[in-house]
Amino acid sequence: MPTSLIRLLAQDLRRVGPGAVNALTATRVGIAVAVPLIVLVAVDRLDWSAFCAFGTFTAIYGRTLSRRVRAVQQVKVGLALVAAITTGTVAAMSSHQSFWIVVGGSLAAMTMAVLADIGQWKPPGGLFAVFAFTVCATQAGATWHTVLIAAVLGTASAAFAIVVSAIGPEGTGGAPETRGLREHLSDPATLRHAVRHLVAPLLTGWVAVLLHIGHPYWGMVAAIVPLTSPSMREMAFRGVHRLVGTVLGLGLTALILAFDPSAVALVVVIIAAQFMTELIVLRHYALALVFITPLALLMGQLVHPLPAGDVVTQRAVETLLGVVIGLGVAWLTRRRPQAKSFSPQ
């Protein structure tokens, strides 16, 4: 790697983005996540926590938009997330779970990436859809009754998140400019984005399955993360942020799990991690991952507990695998400069 590029990367890792810490947004998202999980603790059904948690991620969208515009966008996002939650739970009933996690999760990522492009959703991309689908697809002993519960809890949590997001002063952002569906789908940039969101998690997931790593969806999520950046250099930097932040976050996760926390304690940590993530995610991605990593892993522990050593090791390996494959797919599908034609004088 050229010295100048290493220097730029080091500067990027040290740089904290501009803007005030948005405590209001973090509080909204924290409330949206906390209340459903506390209710599940009260009724002793933390095995349903994934259904609620992914529905509440609706509150993450439309941070800067006006209240009405934000609500409209969040309704659309909420429907997409509930669809991912529900179809993922349907996949959990299959005897070929690994197949559906990889294929279904990749299709969910591509679909939400296209919807986000069309609707100008922020944050962009299909990360939350693939995460919701794949985690819900790991539900043990799922039945059609479980699917119904997933749909109801996902919808209720998304609706609650939309209501909570209306708290506080009016936002300043207007409705994002959008184009017609046909015009948008004919745009090479949209098609490239869709292909990347399908191929990167698909390849990563299959490699993880073939290597028997254990959690293909961790690598699939990592493969998608860089793809929303506008240039190859920024994608590479975001991939490095993912690796550095994940390593630090795994250290924090290992420390938490060393205390053998109860399910209630895990819920408290998840709520705190979500709040901290929203405080800093727009300013420094690697630092945010220090909290995103335990947030994601501890949510998985609520649904499907594993030994702490396995959790940390598998997450590290799959994150590296996903980032490498995601960047490889991005490079192979990059826009090539058009060759200049020669015209004799």
Secondary structure, DSSP 8 states (H G I E B T S, - for coil): --HHHHHHHHHHHH---SS---HHHHHHHHHHHHHHHHHHHHTT-GGGHHHHHHHHGGGGS-TTB-HHHHHHHHHHHHHHHHHHHHHHHHHTTSS-HHHHHHHHHHHHHHHHHHHHHHHT-SS-SSHHHHHHHHHHTT-TT--HHHHHHHHHHHHHHHHHHHHHHT-SS---B-------HHHHHT-HHHHHHHHHHHHHHHHHHHHHHHTT-S-HHHHHHHHHGGGGSSSHHHHHHHHHHHHHHHHHHHHHHHHHHHT---HHHHHHHHHHHHHHHHHHTTT-HHHHHHHHHHHHHHHHHHHS---HHHHHHHHHHHHHHHHHHHHHHHHHT------------
